[in-house]
Amino acid sequence: MIEVIAYEELRGNKKGVVEEEFEEVVNELKEKYNAKLLSVEEEEGNLYTKVGELEIKFNSFLDYIDFCLKYGADVEVISPSKLKMDSKEFGNTIAHIIQFFSNFCKKYNVAFNAFVREGKDIDIDKYREGIYDEDDIHELQEDGYLRIKVVFEVEGKSEEVVIKNIIQSLDENIHINKIITKALDDKEGFHGLIAVDMLCKPFEIVEIAYKFLPVAVSIGGNNIELDISELQDIGNELSGAIFELSHAAKIKRGGTNASSIKVYENR
């Protein structure tokens, strides 16, 4: 059971529209999650804003993540202090995140642009052979890193270029061990699959899932433990990510009356 305080905010230039949608969302949360509305705040200005503070409990990690994706609320996790799950449950949730963002990006023709760092010489051959030995990997796992294998479908000027771009765009806290490539066609440049064996924290796996939309993710180990801050950070990261994409989608559509275009169409 995961218990949170969620702050659901709606804003727009028409007070009546915002209030109507706010009531709709709150009633839906009450029905779906048995949510309790603790308080409501309103602010009038250039845009009318209404914020609801709600207490919500979720039966599983997937339910919690699905809420963050579909409702885009800021969350404060109250309990548990630690959440344990097996790698299958965590993997299923990662797959859900990938599918959700993939569907959203296709529907609204938006996407995240990966930031590629510069100025680092990369020995690609070392990554083909493997950077870490088993003792190194075990030590990282003891420090809370998860060993995962992620497959990306990519294209670029050359195989070397796309490998370097992948390495330079992944978070610097991620320990990349090994990279394997497979071309999908004989066209000019490189179009194919890149499999990356890496060690990272759960938060970074979530970032990879929504930013890069990998075609496959395999998570090693039997059990995964998230502390309360990781739970909260992951939830708010996903809420913020979907808000960012929703803003881009709203601009493409020429604006909208309330700020809730985004996710509520996908509930």
C-alpha positions as CSV (number, residue, x, y, z in Angstrom):
1,M,0.0,0.0,0.0
2,I,1.3,3.4,-1.0
3,E,-0.2,6.5,0.7
4,V,0.3,10.0,-0.8
5,I,-0.9,13.5,-0.5
6,A,-1.5,14.7,-4.1
7,Y,-1.9,18.3,-5.2
8,E,-4.1,18.4,-8.3
9,E,-3.9,21.8,-10.1
10,L,-6.0,23.1,-12.9
11,R,-5.8,26.6,-14.5
12,G,-7.2,28.4,-17.4
13,N,-8.6,31.7,-18.6
14,K,-12.2,30.7,-18.1
15,K,-13.2,30.2,-14.4
16,G,-16.3,28.2,-15.2
17,V,-14.4,25.7,-17.4
18,V,-11.7,25.2,-14.8
19,E,-14.2,24.7,-12.0
20,E,-16.2,22.2,-14.0
21,E,-13.2,20.2,-14.9
22,F,-11.8,20.3,-11.4
23,E,-15.0,18.8,-10.0
24,E,-14.9,16.2,-12.7
25,V,-11.3,15.2,-11.8
26,V,-12.0,15.2,-8.0
27,N,-15.1,13.1,-8.4
28,E,-13.2,10.7,-10.6
29,L,-10.4,10.3,-8.1
30,K,-12.9,9.7,-5.3
31,E,-14.6,7.0,-7.3
32,K,-11.5,5.3,-8.7
33,Y,-9.2,5.6,-5.6
34,N,-11.5,6.4,-2.8
35,A,-9.6,9.7,-2.5
36,K,-10.3,12.2,0.2
37,L,-10.4,15.9,-0.6
38,L,-8.6,17.6,2.2
39,S,-8.5,21.2,1.1
40,V,-9.1,23.5,-2.0
41,E,-7.2,26.7,-2.8
42,E,-8.2,29.2,-5.5
43,E,-6.2,32.0,-7.1
44,E,-7.5,34.6,-9.5
45,G,-5.3,36.6,-11.9
46,N,-4.5,36.4,-15.6
47,L,-5.4,32.7,-15.2
48,Y,-7.8,31.2,-12.8
49,T,-6.1,28.5,-10.7
50,K,-7.7,25.8,-8.5
51,V,-5.7,23.4,-6.4
52,G,-7.0,20.4,-4.6
53,E,-5.2,18.6,-1.8
54,L,-6.1,14.9,-1.8
55,E,-5.2,11.9,0.3
56,I,-4.9,8.8,-1.9
57,K,-3.9,5.2,-1.3
58,F,-2.7,2.8,-4.0
59,N,-2.6,-1.0,-3.8
60,S,0.5,-1.4,-6.0
61,F,3.5,0.4,-7.5
62,L,1.9,0.2,-10.9
63,D,-1.3,1.8,-9.6
64,Y,0.7,4.7,-8.2
65,I,2.7,5.2,-11.4
66,D,-0.4,5.0,-13.5
67,F,-2.0,7.8,-11.4
68,C,1.1,10.0,-11.8
69,L,1.0,9.5,-15.6
70,K,-2.7,10.1,-16.0
71,Y,-3.3,12.9,-13.6
72,G,0.0,14.8,-13.5
73,A,-0.3,15.8,-9.8
74,D,2.5,16.8,-7.5
75,V,2.8,14.1,-4.8
76,E,4.1,13.8,-1.3
77,V,4.6,10.2,-0.3
78,I,3.5,9.5,3.3
79,S,4.1,5.8,3.4
80,P,5.7,3.3,3.2
81,S,9.2,4.2,4.3
82,K,10.5,1.4,2.0
83,L,8.7,-0.5,-0.7
84,K,9.9,-3.9,-1.8
85,M,8.9,-5.7,-5.0
86,D,10.2,-8.3,-7.3
87,S,12.0,-7.4,-10.5
88,K,9.0,-8.6,-12.6
89,E,6.6,-6.1,-11.0
90,F,9.1,-3.3,-11.4
91,G,9.8,-4.4,-15.0
92,N,6.0,-4.5,-15.8
93,T,5.7,-0.9,-14.5
94,I,8.6,0.2,-16.7
95,A,7.0,-1.4,-19.7
96,H,3.8,0.5,-18.8
97,I,5.7,3.8,-18.7
98,I,7.2,3.2,-22.1
99,Q,3.9,2.3,-23.6
100,F,2.2,5.3,-22.1
101,F,4.7,7.8,-23.4
102,S,5.0,6.1,-26.8
103,N,1.2,6.4,-27.3
104,F,1.2,10.0,-26.1
105,C,4.1,11.0,-28.4
106,K,2.5,9.3,-31.4
107,K,-0.9,10.8,-30.8
108,Y,0.4,14.4,-30.4
109,N,3.6,14.2,-32.5
110,V,5.8,15.3,-29.7
111,A,9.0,13.9,-28.1
112,F,11.9,14.6,-25.8
113,N,15.1,15.7,-27.3
114,A,18.0,13.8,-25.7
115,F,20.8,16.0,-24.6
116,V,24.2,14.7,-25.9
117,R,27.2,15.8,-23.9
118,E,30.4,16.9,-25.7
119,G,34.1,16.8,-25.2
120,K,34.7,13.2,-24.2
121,D,36.9,10.7,-26.0
122,I,35.2,7.3,-26.1
123,D,37.0,4.1,-26.8
124,I,34.1,2.1,-28.4
125,D,36.1,-1.1,-28.5
126,K,36.3,-1.2,-24.7
127,Y,32.5,-1.0,-24.5
128,R,32.2,-3.8,-27.0
129,E,34.4,-6.0,-24.8
130,G,32.9,-4.9,-21.5
131,I,34.2,-2.4,-19.0
132,Y,33.6,-4.1,-15.6
133,D,34.5,-7.5,-14.3
134,E,32.1,-9.6,-12.1
135,D,33.6,-8.3,-8.9
136,D,33.1,-4.7,-10.0
137,I,29.5,-5.4,-10.9
138,H,28.8,-7.2,-7.6
139,E,30.2,-4.2,-5.7
140,L,28.0,-1.8,-7.6
141,Q,25.0,-4.0,-6.9
142,E,25.9,-3.9,-3.2
143,D,25.7,-0.1,-3.5
144,G,22.1,-0.3,-4.7
145,Y,22.7,-0.3,-8.5
146,L,20.5,-2.5,-10.6
147,R,21.9,-4.4,-13.6
148,I,19.7,-3.9,-16.6
149,K,19.9,-4.5,-20.3
150,V,18.2,-2.0,-22.6
151,V,17.7,-2.2,-26.3
152,F,17.3,1.0,-28.4
153,E,16.3,1.3,-32.0
154,V,18.4,4.1,-33.5
155,E,19.6,5.6,-36.7
156,G,22.4,8.0,-37.6
157,K,25.4,8.8,-39.8
158,S,27.3,5.7,-38.7
159,E,27.4,3.0,-36.1
160,E,30.2,4.7,-34.3
161,V,28.2,8.0,-34.1
162,V,25.1,6.4,-32.7
163,I,27.0,4.5,-30.1
164,K,28.8,7.6,-28.9
165,N,25.5,9.5,-28.9
166,I,23.9,6.9,-26.7
167,I,26.8,6.9,-24.3
168,Q,26.9,10.7,-24.1
169,S,23.2,11.1,-23.7
170,L,22.7,8.6,-20.8
171,D,23.0,10.0,-17.3
172,E,26.5,10.3,-16.1
173,N,25.7,8.4,-12.9
174,I,24.9,5.3,-15.0
175,H,27.7,2.7,-15.3
176,I,27.7,1.4,-18.9
177,N,29.3,-2.0,-19.1
178,K,28.9,-3.3,-22.6
179,I,27.3,-2.4,-25.9
180,I,26.3,-4.7,-28.7
181,T,24.9,-3.5,-32.1
182,K,22.8,-5.1,-34.9
183,A,22.1,-3.4,-38.2
184,L,18.5,-3.8,-39.5
185,D,19.2,-2.9,-43.1
186,D,22.0,-2.1,-45.5
187,K,21.0,1.6,-46.1
188,E,23.5,4.4,-45.9
189,G,24.5,5.3,-42.3
190,F,23.3,3.1,-39.5
191,H,19.8,1.9,-38.7
192,G,19.6,-0.8,-36.1
193,L,19.5,-2.0,-32.6
194,I,21.9,-1.1,-29.8
195,A,21.8,-3.3,-26.7
196,V,23.4,-1.7,-23.6
197,D,24.3,-3.6,-20.5
198,M,24.4,-1.1,-17.6
199,L,24.1,-0.5,-13.9
200,C,21.9,2.2,-12.6
201,K,19.5,3.3,-9.9
202,P,15.7,2.8,-10.2
203,F,15.1,6.5,-10.8
204,E,17.5,6.4,-13.8
205,I,15.7,3.4,-15.3
206,V,12.5,5.4,-15.2
207,E,14.2,8.3,-17.0
208,I,15.5,6.0,-19.7
209,A,12.0,4.6,-20.1
210,Y,10.2,7.8,-20.8
211,K,13.0,9.8,-22.5
212,F,14.3,7.1,-24.9
213,L,11.4,4.8,-25.3
214,P,13.5,1.6,-25.6
215,V,12.1,-1.4,-27.4
216,A,13.1,-3.8,-24.6
217,V,14.2,-3.6,-21.0
218,S,15.5,-6.6,-18.9
219,I,16.0,-6.1,-15.2
220,G,18.3,-8.4,-13.3
221,G,18.1,-9.5,-9.7
222,N,15.2,-10.8,-7.6
223,N,14.0,-8.0,-5.4
224,I,14.0,-4.2,-5.7
225,E,13.7,-1.8,-2.8
226,L,12.6,1.9,-3.1
227,D,12.8,4.2,-0.2
228,I,10.2,6.9,0.4
229,S,12.3,9.7,-1.3
230,E,12.8,7.5,-4.4
231,L,9.1,6.8,-4.6
232,Q,8.3,10.4,-4.4
233,D,11.0,11.5,-6.9
234,I,9.9,8.9,-9.5
235,G,6.2,10.0,-9.2
236,N,7.0,13.7,-9.5
237,E,9.5,13.1,-12.3
238,L,6.8,11.4,-14.4
239,S,4.2,14.0,-13.6
240,G,6.6,16.7,-14.7
241,A,7.6,14.9,-17.8
242,I,4.0,14.4,-19.0
243,F,3.2,18.0,-18.1
244,E,6.2,19.1,-20.3
245,L,5.0,17.0,-23.3
246,S,1.4,18.2,-22.7
247,H,2.6,21.8,-22.9
248,A,4.3,21.0,-26.2
249,A,1.1,19.3,-27.5
250,K,-1.0,22.2,-26.4
251,I,1.2,24.6,-28.4
252,K,0.9,22.4,-31.5
253,R,-2.8,22.4,-31.1
254,G,-2.9,26.2,-30.9
255,G,-3.5,26.5,-27.2
256,T,-6.4,25.3,-25.0
257,N,-8.7,26.8,-22.4
258,A,-7.6,24.8,-19.4
259,S,-4.1,23.4,-18.7
260,S,-5.5,19.9,-18.5
261,I,-5.7,18.9,-22.2
262,K,-2.9,16.6,-21.7
263,V,-3.5,13.7,-19.6
264,Y,-7.2,13.7,-19.0
265,E,-7.8,12.7,-22.6
266,N,-5.9,9.5,-21.9
267,R,-7.5,8.3,-18.7
